[in-house]
Amino acid sequence: MNGQDVEIDWDTARRANQQNWDDRVPLHEVAYGLDAFDDPSHLSDVVSDDLPVLRRFLPDGTLEGLDLCHLQCHIGTDTISLARSGAVVTGVDFSAPALHTAAALADRTGVSATWVETDVLDARAAVSGDFDVVYTSIGTICWLADLDRWAAQIHDLLRSGGTFFIRDGHPALLALDEEAPELTIRYPYFGDGRAQLWDDDSTYAGDGKVAHPRTYEWPHPLSEILGALLRAGLRLLHVDEGTTLPWRFSQRMVEVPRGFAWPEAERHLVPCTYTIVARKD
Ligand SMILES: C[S@@+](CC[C@H](N)C(=O)[O-])C[C@H]1O[C@@H](n2cnc3c(N)ncnc32)[C@H](O)[C@@H]1O
């Protein structure tokens, strides 16, 4: 059943996903190590990895004073890290409990941020102002059916000259069998518009169970991601592929600094992440 392609309308799928994400919040509040953010110099691992790449494409090589919109900000750990790196941040997510936790963490740690509850596919209408940077990273577009609509939000949120950054699980990785004893393709790399159905009451961080285990994800090949950004009018500045990722996709993965990777002998065989930086001219 898990990973099976199904016909499902966006509203039904989105509602199921939202309930599942709402349920994950109390588990992630424990598992994400929020106390570490009481140290004002602490940054999340995801932002620590992304910043050196993002900075290379910023006008003065810094986020200092730039308006940044963080799409799918979850409980705010990356958003707060971006604020600590100098940005004026707006975090966007469709989970009210996630934003509640994010706002509480920001208040507790003295970080100023704006939080907006909306579907990311409606972000332009829901968020005030224009942005120098739109950022989204790790665990994002697999939850979205329509990448053209997603890319249009990004384009319209950016000012002219603004920069878009994404790093996420590589679609070639997501096509692999997470349970197989060797690298084996299990799921389609190319999407056909149908969702993959998952029933899983666990989450990637922490040991607790969620009350709403059913979720829907959409496979998006690299050509679809790049094509959506290009069709929206963005110019590609940088495309890269990485061999480590911040969650354990398979139990066969080994721990490496700030994440996980395939055993060394297999690491050159398949990418784990992609990174894209694009500009609105
Ligand atoms: C894996 S998390 C975000 C990643 C971030 N790196 C982190 O770990 O904090 C994915 C987030 O996407 C949000 N999300 C999923 N589908 C969404 C949608 N259609 N609109 C807005 N937010 C969505 C979820 O609520 C969740 O907070």
The ligand as a MOL file (V3000), in Angstrom:
LIG
                    3D

  0  0  0     0  0            999 V3000
M  V30 BEGIN CTAB
M  V30 COUNTS 27 29 0 0 0
M  V30 BEGIN ATOM
M  V30 1 C 9.7840 18.9730 6.5840 0
M  V30 2 S 8.9790 20.4070 7.1040 0 CHG=1
M  V30 3 C 9.9280 21.7930 6.6690 0
M  V30 4 C 11.2930 21.6290 6.6050 0
M  V30 5 C 12.2430 22.2990 7.5110 0
M  V30 6 N 13.5170 21.9990 6.9250 0
M  V30 7 C 12.1930 21.7920 8.9400 0
M  V30 8 O 12.5480 20.6340 9.1790 0
M  V30 9 O 11.8130 22.5270 9.8320 0 CHG=-1
M  V30 10 C 7.6540 20.5470 5.9390 0
M  V30 11 C 6.6610 21.6630 6.2700 0
M  V30 12 O 5.8500 21.8650 5.1220 0
M  V30 13 C 4.5690 22.2580 5.5670 0
M  V30 14 N 3.6410 22.0610 4.4470 0
M  V30 15 C 3.3320 20.9000 3.7940 0
M  V30 16 N 2.4720 21.1400 2.7810 0
M  V30 17 C 2.2200 22.4780 2.8030 0
M  V30 18 C 1.4110 23.3310 2.0080 0
M  V30 19 N 0.6860 22.8550 1.0010 0
M  V30 20 N 1.3990 24.6460 2.2950 0
M  V30 21 C 2.1350 25.1500 3.3260 0
M  V30 22 N 2.9120 24.3860 4.1230 0
M  V30 23 C 2.9630 23.0620 3.8490 0
M  V30 24 C 4.3070 21.3840 6.7830 0
M  V30 25 O 3.3310 21.9220 7.6410 0
M  V30 26 C 5.6950 21.3660 7.4280 0
M  V30 27 O 5.7960 22.3480 8.4160 0
M  V30 END ATOM
M  V30 BEGIN BOND
M  V30 1 1 1 2
M  V30 2 1 2 3
M  V30 3 1 2 10
M  V30 4 1 3 4
M  V30 5 1 4 5
M  V30 6 1 5 6
M  V30 7 1 5 7
M  V30 8 2 7 8
M  V30 9 1 7 9
M  V30 10 1 10 11
M  V30 11 1 11 12
M  V30 12 1 11 26
M  V30 13 1 12 13
M  V30 14 1 13 14
M  V30 15 1 13 24
M  V30 16 1 14 15
M  V30 17 1 14 23
M  V30 18 2 15 16
M  V30 19 1 16 17
M  V30 20 1 17 18
M  V30 21 2 17 23
M  V30 22 1 18 19
M  V30 23 2 18 20
M  V30 24 1 20 21
M  V30 25 2 21 22
M  V30 26 1 22 23
M  V30 27 1 24 25
M  V30 28 1 24 26
M  V30 29 1 26 27
M  V30 END BOND
M  V30 END CTAB
M  END
